[in-house]
Amino acid sequence: MTKIWIDAGHGGKDSGATGNGLVEKNWVLAIAKQLQTELVNAGFEVGMTRTNDTFLELSERAKKANGFKADLFLSIHFNAGGGKGYEDYIYTSTPAKTAEIQKTIHKNVIARITKHDMRDRGMEKANFAVLRETAMDAILLEAGFCDTTDATILKSPVYQQDFCAGIVAGVKDIFGSGVTKYQAGKFSTSNDAISGKNIKGYLAAGTKVFVYKETEKTLNITTTKGIPGSWVLKTEVNTGKR
């Protein structure tokens, strides 16, 4: 199973950036927990740097992720300093694969947050410890600036949902939708999946999949990215029904 590590920045004695009633350590922890839920529901195994208001040194964060043998490290932050917009970072010297992963995450996040008037500040590189000391592909995401008009956007639950949705969509694009924990019935059409008719077989537990298309109640799941597959009920994947 693909493993994702979520690093909620700061914590404990380190509040991170503050402004306009926002405290970074609290905001990023809430986002980290939301991401954890959504990624687990998508079939990924998720590790967390912290799940409460705890301080950890930067090297300890990387060490925990390395011990987990994560496939991707996501460090969640927001900014201060008078700017505006979202940006993300990878280490100054990384394989081309890491840069491609950054592009995928960035594209998916921006696609969902620009409607909130959050500016795109681009993709950057930096010598941050959590990027330098992690053994896997690692990205640090800065969700906006707490000390400018971005603060109003950061406080919006809808923005927070879309920010998380962009990250999850990017992870799915990179790795597929994790794996199915339980078998799910495969159907020819979305309506067939809803009615339970014309079953084609079963998607075996542990299958690595990509989502080709999605409706309110169903997913078209494929084992080959970009190629249509079979329809399954959302309520069946990872629940053990049928």
N, C-alpha and C positions, 0 to 999 in steps of 0.2 A: 504494500500500500504506500502511495506517495505521502511523504511527511513534510508538513509545513510548520515552520517555527514562527510564532508571532511575538515580537519584542515590543511591549508597551514601554515607551521611553520614560526615563526619569523614575520618580517614586520615592516615598519616604521623605528623607531630609532634602531631597533634590526635587523641587517643585517644577523645574523646567520654566518655560516662558509663561508670563502672566500678563493679563490686560483685559480690560472691559468685562471683568467678572469671570474670565476664563482662566483656569489653571491647567497647564499642559498635562501634568501627571494624571489628573483625574479624567480629562477628556480622552486621552489616548488609551487609558485603561478600559473605559466604556466601549470604545471602538474595538479594542483588542478582543473583548469578550463577545461582542457582536460578530466579529469576523470568525472567531472560534466556532460559534454556533453554526454559522452559515457554511463554513468549510467542512465541518464534521457532517452536516446534513448532506453535503455534496459527495461524501465518501472519502474525505481525506483524513489522515491521522494528524492531529494538531498538538504541538507542544507550545507552552507559554512561559515566557521569562518570569512573569508575575501575574497573579490573579487578585492581588490586593495592594494596598499602599505600602510597598516594601522597597527599600533601596538595595540595588545591586550594582557592583562595580562593572564597568564596561567589559573588562576581560572575563568576568564571571558570566555575563550574558552570552558572550561568544562560546565560552567553554560549555555551558549548558546546551546550547544549540548543537555544538559539535558532538557532544555525548549522545544526543538524541538521534544523530545521523540524519539530520533534516535534508531534504532535497532543495528547499528554498527558505531563506531567512527574510522576514519582512519586519522592518523596524518602523513603528508608527510615531509620528511627531506632529506638532505644529510650530510655526515660526513666530518671531518677533523681530523688530528692528525697522519698522516703518514701510515695509514693502507690501505687495499684494500678490496673491496667487498661489497656485499649487506647483510644486516641483518635486523631483525625486533624484536620488543619488545612487551611484554604484562606486566601487573602489577605483582609485586612479589607474590601477593596472589590473585588468581583468580579461578573461578569455572573451572572444567574440560572442560566445553563447550567452554570457551574462548581459552583454549589451543588447542582444536580441530579446532577452527576457525583460529587460528594462523597457524596451520599446513597446512590448506587448502590454505590460502593466500600465505604462503611461497612457497608451492609446485608449485602453478600456476605462481608466479612471476619468480622463479628460472627456471622453464621449458622454459621461454621465453627470459631470459637475459643471460644465460650461453653461448649462441652462440656469445655473444659480448665479451666474455672473462671476464665477471664480476664474481668474486669469490663468493662462497656461504660461508658466515661467520656464518650462522646458526640462530637458534631461541633463543632469550634471554628473560630474565625478568629484570625489573628495576623499581625503585620507582619514576617514572616520574609523575609530577603533573597531566598532561592531562590523564594519564592512571589511576591514583589513584582517581581522583575527578569526573570522568565520571560515569554515572549510568548504562551505557550499555557496552557490549563487546567493547574493545578498543585495537587498535594495532597502534604502531608507527613504520614507515618504514624508514630505512636509505638506500637511493638508491645507495650510493657509496661514495668515498672520493674525495673531490675537490682538494686536495693538493698532489695527487700522479698521476700515469698514468691513474687512473680511470677517471680523468677529461676529457680526450679525449672521453671516452665512454659516460659520462654524457652529453657532448655537442652534441652527435649524435642524430638527430631527430628520427632515426630509433630505437635507444635504448629507447628514451623517449616514443615512440609509443608502443614498446614491454613491457616496464615497466607498462604503463597504462593498456595494454591489459591483462597482468598477474593479475593485481588487479581486473579488471572487471570480468575476468574469475573466479577468486576465489570467488568473491561476488555472481556470478551466481551459482556456485557450492553450496554455503552455503544457499542461499535463493531462488534459482530458478531465472528465468529471470524476476523478478518483476511481474507485471501483464499486461495484454493487456488492453490498454485504450479503444480500439474499437474492435468490432467483426471482425474476419478475416475468410475468407473461408478456410475450412479444406479439404484436398485432399489426395488421396491414395498414390500418388507418387510425387516426386519432379517435374517430367515432367508434371504431371496433374496440379500442382499448377501454373506452367509457362503458360500452354495453357488455363487454366480455365475450363478444362473438368473433369468429374467424381467427382464433389463436394460431400463431405460427410455430409456437414452441416456447422455450424459456431462455431468458438471459441468465446464465449461470452465475452463482455467487462468486465474487472475486474477479469478475471480468472488468478489465480496464476499458472505459468508455469515453466517448465525446458526445456532447449534446449538439445535434445538428439543427433541431428546431424545437420550440417550446410553445405550448398553449397554456391556458389557465390551469388545466387539469392533467395534461399529458406532456410527455417528452418523446422526441424522436432520438433514440440513442443508437450510436454507431460505433463500431470498433476501428473504423478508418476515418480519420478527420476529413471533413469536407464531403463525405459520401453519405447519402441518406441511408438510414438503417431501419429499425422497427420502432413502433410506437408502444409506450408503456405508460401506465398510470403513475403519476408522481407519488401517490399514496402507497404504491407497492414497492418502489425502489427503496432499499435499506430498511424495510419494515418487516419483511418476512411473510407478507400476505401471498396467497396463492401457493 
